[in-house]
């Protein structure tokens, strides 16, 4: 970017294509709409195709193109199919957001089943690894791009009974460094470490957790508050930022 570029130019995504997993709800939905408002066309991927289609209609109402795509990122072959579908439709992916995740609470570490372990690691780490590897290579072979791994404060402040989730997100943080170095200098890869946000998942949180937060902000985040950080990492505004971990958690401690 030129030294004299203004904010509008720095955060402009016109002509870009963004693929967001877990894109039909929660933080993914906010990022999809934020990218579209910044000028990007989007691939909206989640397990529920109808939800993706509904959001695609909203994106198209903003004047952007949208591709709804059903995919379970914990399944290797579905990651491959998603990549092929996105490139067949748009011809490229400039921004990949590995946002899909799951964080079930286990009865205890000893009582965690192999099935639950594999599901959590599959969605939170295996899927991002496969998508980041495939799309990162295509970005490197083409005009470059940006990969954003949506991690969690659970990797930095792990709690009992969340071992597979905390471990998978910690692995995702490490993956950011791996891919940032492997696909340098054409592909920037960064971690956005999200803290507590009042998405639909928060409806299942105990009331006490809704009122009390061990962070400097003293509250959970509104889902829309993820957008500015995601736009920064996706856009030319972060042209010298790669291999970084950006905490958006209200100052957890």
QUICORGI-V485145 format. One record per pair of residues at least 6 apart in sequence whose ideal C-beta (glycine too) atoms are under 8 Angstrom apart, sorted by sequence separation. I is the first residue (numbers start at 1). J is the second residue. D is the distance in whole Angstrom. If there is no record, write none. Layout:
i = (I	I)
j = (J	J)
d = (D	D)
//
This chain:
i = (22	23	36	46	59	60	72	73	87	106	139	183	196	213	231	232	21	35	45	59	71	86	159	180	213	1	20	23	44	71	139	154	158	179	180	202	233	1	23	57	73	136	180	232	32	56	71	83	106	135	179	180	210	20	44	55	56	71	136	154	155	20	32	44	56	104	135	154	158	18	55	69	152	176	196	233	18	152	155	176	232	20	44	53	132	154	155	176	28	52	69	104	18	42	52	69	102	103	132	152	155	196	229	28	52	67	102	151	155	173	202	16	23	49	67	172	196	229	23	24	49	173	195	23	25	49	102	103	128	151	13	18	20	23	24	33	42	44	48	67	101	102	151	198	226	16	17	18	19	20	22	23	32	36	41	42	43	44	47	67	100	101	149	197	198	225	14	15	16	17	18	19	20	21	22	24	40	41	42	43	44	45	46	47	149	196	197	198	199	13	14	16	17	18	20	21	33	37	39	41	42	44	45	46	47	65	73	151	195	196	197	198	12	13	14	17	19	25	29	33	36	41	43	45	149	195	197	11	12	13	24	32	73	100	149	194	221	24	36	45	197	221	23	33	98	197	221	24	36	98	220	24	219	23	147	194	218	98	217	98	192	215	216	217	96	215	216	96	215	45	156	192	213	215	216	155	192	214	215	43	96	213	214	96	147	149	151	153	124	145	146	147	148	149	150	151	152	153	192	43	93	144	145	146	147	148	149	150	151	152	153	43	96	121	125	132	136	140	143	144	145	146	147	148	149	151	152	153	190	120	124	125	128	139	144	146	148	150	74	93	94	120	124	188	43	92	93	121	125	129	133	136	137	140	43	75	117	121	125	128	132	136	139	140	74	79	83	116	120	124	139	190	41	73	74	82	94	96	98	101	103	21	43	73	76	80	92	95	96	97	98	121	125	188	22	72	79	83	87	92	94	95	96	97	98	99	101	103	109	112	136	188	190	21	74	79	83	93	94	95	96	98	108	109	112	190	193	195	73	74	95	97	108	136	188	189	190	191	193	195	196	40	46	73	76	80	107	109	188	189	190	191	192	193	194	195	196	40	45	73	79	83	106	190	191	193	194	195	105	106	190	192	193	73	105	106	132	195	73	106	184	103	35	21	104	103	180	181	19	102	180	31	177	19	176	31	101	17	28	176	28	27	28	173	17	19	23	98	17	18	17	18	19	21	23	17	18	19	20	21	22	16	17	18	19	21	22	16	18	20	21	22	13	13	148	148	148	146	146	146	156	146	151	153	157	153	156	103	153	21	21	21	19	19	27	22	97	97	95	27	27	26	27	26	25	26	25	26	30	34	38	29	30	33	40	31	35	27	30	31	34	35	26	30	34	38	27	31	35	18	13	16	11	11	13	13	12	11	12	10	11	10	11	9	10	5	1	1	1)
j = (28	29	42	52	65	66	78	79	93	112	145	189	202	219	237	238	28	42	52	66	78	93	166	187	220	9	28	31	52	79	147	162	166	187	188	210	241	10	32	66	82	145	189	241	42	66	81	93	116	145	189	190	220	31	55	66	67	82	147	165	166	32	44	56	68	116	147	166	170	31	68	82	165	189	209	246	32	166	169	190	246	35	59	68	147	169	170	191	44	68	85	120	35	59	69	86	119	120	149	169	172	213	246	46	70	85	120	169	173	191	220	35	42	68	86	191	215	248	43	44	69	193	215	44	46	70	123	124	149	172	35	40	42	45	46	55	64	66	70	89	123	124	173	220	248	39	40	41	42	43	45	46	55	59	64	65	66	67	70	90	123	124	172	220	221	248	38	39	40	41	42	43	44	45	46	48	64	65	66	67	68	69	70	71	173	220	221	222	223	38	39	41	42	43	45	46	58	62	64	66	67	69	70	71	72	90	98	176	220	221	222	223	38	39	40	43	45	51	55	59	62	67	69	71	175	221	223	38	39	40	51	59	100	127	176	221	248	52	64	73	225	249	52	62	127	226	250	54	66	128	250	55	250	55	179	226	250	131	250	132	226	249	250	251	131	250	251	132	251	82	193	229	250	252	253	193	230	252	253	82	135	252	253	136	187	189	191	193	165	186	187	188	189	190	191	192	193	194	233	85	135	186	187	188	189	190	191	192	193	194	195	86	139	164	168	175	179	183	186	187	188	189	190	191	192	194	195	196	233	164	168	169	172	183	188	190	192	194	119	138	139	165	169	233	89	138	139	167	171	175	179	182	183	186	90	122	164	168	172	175	179	183	186	187	122	127	131	164	168	172	187	238	90	122	123	131	143	145	147	150	152	71	93	123	126	130	142	145	146	147	148	171	175	238	73	123	130	134	138	143	145	146	147	148	149	150	152	154	160	163	187	239	241	73	126	131	135	145	146	147	148	150	160	161	164	242	245	247	126	127	148	150	161	189	241	242	243	244	246	248	249	94	100	127	130	134	161	163	242	243	244	245	246	247	248	249	250	95	100	128	134	138	161	245	246	248	249	250	161	162	246	248	249	130	162	163	189	252	131	164	242	162	95	82	165	165	242	243	82	165	243	97	243	86	243	99	169	86	97	245	99	99	100	245	90	93	97	172	92	93	93	94	95	97	99	94	95	96	97	98	99	94	95	96	97	99	100	95	97	99	100	101	94	95	230	233	234	233	234	235	247	238	245	247	252	249	252	201	252	127	128	131	131	135	150	150	230	234	234	194	197	197	199	199	199	200	200	201	223	227	231	223	224	227	234	226	230	223	226	227	230	231	223	227	231	235	226	230	234	234	231	234	231	232	234	235	235	235	236	235	236	236	237	236	237	236	236	237	239)
d = (4	7	6	6	8	6	5	6	7	4	4	7	7	6	7	5	7	6	7	4	5	5	7	8	6	7	5	7	4	7	8	6	4	7	7	7	7	6	5	8	8	8	4	8	5	4	7	8	6	8	4	7	7	6	5	7	7	4	6	6	6	5	6	6	4	7	7	5	8	8	7	6	7	5	8	7	8	8	4	6	8	7	7	5	5	6	4	4	8	3	6	7	5	6	6	7	7	7	7	5	7	6	6	7	7	7	6	5	6	5	7	8	7	6	7	7	8	5	8	6	8	7	7	4	7	4	5	8	6	5	6	5	6	6	4	8	7	6	7	5	6	7	5	5	6	7	7	7	7	7	8	6	6	5	5	8	8	7	7	7	6	5	5	6	7	7	8	7	4	5	5	4	6	5	6	6	7	4	5	5	5	5	7	7	8	4	4	6	5	4	3	7	7	7	7	7	7	6	7	7	7	7	8	7	5	8	8	8	8	7	7	7	6	5	8	7	7	6	6	7	5	8	6	5	7	7	5	6	6	4	4	7	5	6	5	8	7	5	4	8	8	8	7	8	7	7	6	8	7	4	7	5	7	7	6	7	8	6	3	6	8	6	6	6	6	4	3	7	5	6	7	6	7	4	7	7	6	6	7	8	5	8	6	8	6	7	5	6	6	8	7	7	8	7	8	7	7	7	6	8	5	4	5	5	4	6	5	5	5	6	4	5	8	6	4	7	5	4	8	6	8	8	7	8	7	7	8	8	5	4	4	8	6	7	8	8	6	6	6	7	8	5	6	8	7	8	7	7	5	6	7	7	7	5	7	7	5	5	6	7	5	5	7	5	3	6	7	7	6	6	5	7	6	8	4	7	8	7	7	7	7	7	7	6	7	7	7	6	8	8	7	8	7	7	8	8	4	5	7	8	5	5	5	5	5	4	7	7	7	7	5	8	6	5	6	5	6	7	7	8	7	6	8	7	6	6	6	7	8	6	7	7	6	7	7	6	7	7	7	7	7	8	7	3	6	7	7	5	4	7	5	4	5	5	6	2	7	7	8	7	7	8	5	7	7	7	7	6	5	7	7	6	7	8	7	7	7	5	7	7	7	7	7	8	8	5	5	7	8	8	4	6	5	5	6	7	8	8	7	7	4	6	7	6	5	5	8	7	6	8	5	7	7	7	7	5	4	5	4	6	4	4	7	8	7	5	3	6	7	6	4	6	8	7	6	5	6	6	5	8	8	8	7	7	6	5	8	8	5	7	8	7	8	7	7	8	7	8	5	6	6	7	6	4	7	6	6	7	5	4	6	8	5	8	8	6	8	6	6	6	6	7	6	5	6	7	5	5	7	7	8	8	5	7	7	6	7	5	8	6	8	6	5	8	4	7	5	8	5)
//
